[in-house]
Amino acid sequence: MGERHFFLAPLLGALALSGTASMAAEDLDKGVEPVGPANYRPAETRLRSDTVKLVLKPEEQVEVKTLLAEGQVITYQWTSKGAKEGELYVDFHGHTLPPPGQKERVVRYAEGEHTAGRGAIVAPLTGEHGWFWLNMGTKPVTIELRVSGFHTKVEQHRIQTPGKS
């Protein structure tokens, strides 16, 4: 296979899927398949990376949210210091931001008592996608979250603990 075909075949496959080009099967080298929408996602926003560091006192809770358009991707990794297994609850989820009177759609990616996490998501809906943490231990916990991808912002929201002022 010549160098020209190595770079041209994937481009032609993507153009064919988008409907902007047509090609005959003989134009592609044997064994090259077009790229589908599950594997190729153009982005309208710039690639960005954010790091959030926070400290949770005992019984304190916080939510960190990213804003993603449907189909966009983020990768993430978070770690904690000061928490033992069973002392830090996390709920990784996403939800739409509907206009008043419309129902919110919610998806849950992961939930449990963990001291670290990492992975990636392709947003199944446009809205906020993020993490809720609750320190169930008796000592402060430091959390560091790193997020990279095509999100437009990262926000931290402290949640008032019931019975505390």
SVG drawing of the C-alpha trace seen along z (x, -y; Angstrom):
<svg xmlns="http://www.w3.org/2000/svg" viewBox="-45 -28 49 35">
<polyline fill="none" stroke="black" stroke-width="0.4" points="0.0,0.0 1.4,-3.4 1.7,-6.2 -0.9,-8.2 -3.5,-5.5 -2.6,-5.2 -3.7,-8.7 -6.4,-9.0 -8.5,-5.9 -9.6,-6.9 -10.5,-10.4 -12.5,-9.1 -14.3,-6.7 -15.3,-9.5 -16.4,-11.7 -18.6,-8.9 -20.3,-8.4 -21.0,-12.1 -22.6,-12.1 -20.2,-14.7 -18.3,-12.3 -18.9,-9.1 -16.4,-6.5 -16.2,-3.1 -15.1,-0.1 -12.1,0.3 -10.9,-3.1 -10.1,-1.8 -7.4,0.6 -8.6,4.1 -9.3,4.3 -9.9,0.6 -13.4,0.0 -15.1,-3.4 -15.2,-5.0 -18.6,-5.1 -20.2,-7.7 -19.4,-5.6 -15.7,-6.0 -15.4,-9.5 -16.8,-12.5 -15.9,-16.0 -16.0,-18.7 -17.2,-22.2 -15.4,-23.2 -11.7,-23.3 -10.0,-20.5 -9.4,-21.5 -8.0,-20.1 -9.1,-21.1 -7.9,-20.1 -10.0,-20.6 -8.6,-20.2 -11.0,-20.3 -11.1,-19.4 -14.2,-17.8 -14.7,-18.0 -16.4,-15.1 -20.1,-14.9 -19.4,-17.6 -20.7,-17.1 -19.8,-18.7 -20.7,-18.4 -18.3,-19.1 -20.0,-19.4 -18.8,-19.7 -21.0,-20.9 -21.1,-18.7 -23.0,-18.5 -24.5,-15.1 -21.9,-13.0 -18.9,-14.8 -16.2,-13.0 -14.4,-13.5 -11.8,-11.5 -11.3,-11.8 -9.3,-10.6 -9.8,-11.4 -7.9,-10.4 -8.5,-11.0 -6.2,-11.3 -7.4,-10.8 -10.3,-8.5 -10.4,-4.8 -12.6,-2.3 -16.3,-2.9 -15.7,-6.5 -16.2,-8.4 -19.4,-8.1 -19.4,-9.1 -22.2,-9.3 -21.0,-10.0 -24.0,-11.1 -25.4,-13.4 -28.6,-15.3 -30.3,-17.6 -31.0,-21.3 -34.6,-21.5 -36.7,-24.6 -39.3,-25.2 -42.1,-22.7 -40.2,-20.0 -38.9,-16.8 -35.2,-16.4 -33.4,-13.3 -30.9,-11.7 -28.2,-9.0 -26.0,-7.4 -22.6,-6.2 -21.2,-4.9 -22.1,-5.0 -20.6,-3.6 -18.0,-4.0 -14.7,-4.5 -11.4,-6.3 -10.5,-6.8 -11.9,-6.6 -11.0,-7.0 -12.5,-6.5 -14.2,-8.2 -17.8,-8.9 -19.4,-9.9 -22.3,-12.2 -25.6,-10.5 -27.4,-13.8 -26.6,-17.5 -26.3,-18.9 -24.2,-18.6 -22.1,-15.6 -20.2,-15.2 -19.5,-13.8 -21.2,-14.1 -18.9,-13.3 -19.9,-12.8 -17.2,-12.4 -18.7,-9.8 -15.5,-9.6 -14.3,-11.4 -11.3,-13.2 -11.0,-15.6 -10.6,-14.2 -8.7,-15.8 -9.9,-15.1 -8.1,-15.9 -10.1,-15.6 -8.6,-15.9 -10.9,-16.2 -9.9,-16.4 -12.1,-16.6 -14.6,-18.8 -16.6,-20.2 -17.2,-23.9 -16.9,-24.5 -16.2,-22.9 -18.1,-24.2 -17.9,-23.3 -21.1,-23.4 -20.9,-23.0 -24.0,-21.4 -25.3,-22.4 -25.3,-19.4 -28.7,-19.0 -28.6,-20.2 -25.3,-22.2 -25.1,-25.9"/>
</svg>
